[in-house]
Amino acid sequence: VVILAANQAGIPQLILATFGVQSMAPLILLPLLLRRGLMGRPGLEPFRSDALHLLRTGGLFFVLQLGAMVAWGSDSLIISSMLGASEVATLAIITKLFQLVSQPLAMFTTPLWSGYADAAARNDSGYIRKTLKTSMSLSFSVALLGAALMLAFHRPLVAHWTSNSVEIPILLAVSCAAWTVFDATGNAFAMFLNGLGILRPQLIVVAMFCIVAVPLKFYLVSHIGLNGIVLASLIAYMLTVVLPYLTFLRPTWIIRLRT
């Protein structure tokens, strides 16, 4: 990506270097799977049973991804339609800056998904409880420290990054710092939910988030400009994600955590 960007490559080349490599990389495992005999042809009945299970589970994840796309992917469209394309660049720069904190944390917490699933299959509730507590507390602490550092030094970093051509509103930077902490901690909790197959509550939460977040973004952007886009996500996240999981959705995951 760095080489392509330095040589002014086009969007197709950049997409190939990112999503293309990401999609092709798992093919490296094919020889290993073939050597271990894991690519054999199963009987029709086990295949049908596995296929139906994968389709049901995959369908739920597909709907979750659609909800996430509507909730977060609409930011650029809202900003460009209401404030102009130039403001989209400002939003992209500050969010990418704070992703230097959240993305490395996601790299460490995402593999816990399979760990939770394996522990659930073995009824190892001790591992699940310990891992959830540790991952969430570490994600919160590291994200809080990293977001605070980014907030403290975001002006010189952005100035160096953009050659003093972009100025970030302070409220937007503060909102992004807060969102980084929520995002990192929430991702750690999401790996627990995914690993234990607790998907339907996530559908409820995503639907509520979309219903609240999208209109709120239009309202706040129209009243306070670019500052309102991330602030709306924060307010909607606390109301439709944090609050439900701590109240009426709590039994759906706390029981699984104890058993």
Order of alpha helices (4+ residues) and beta strands (2+ residues): alpha-alpha-alpha-alpha-alpha-alpha-alpha-alpha-alpha-alpha-alpha-alpha-alpha-alpha
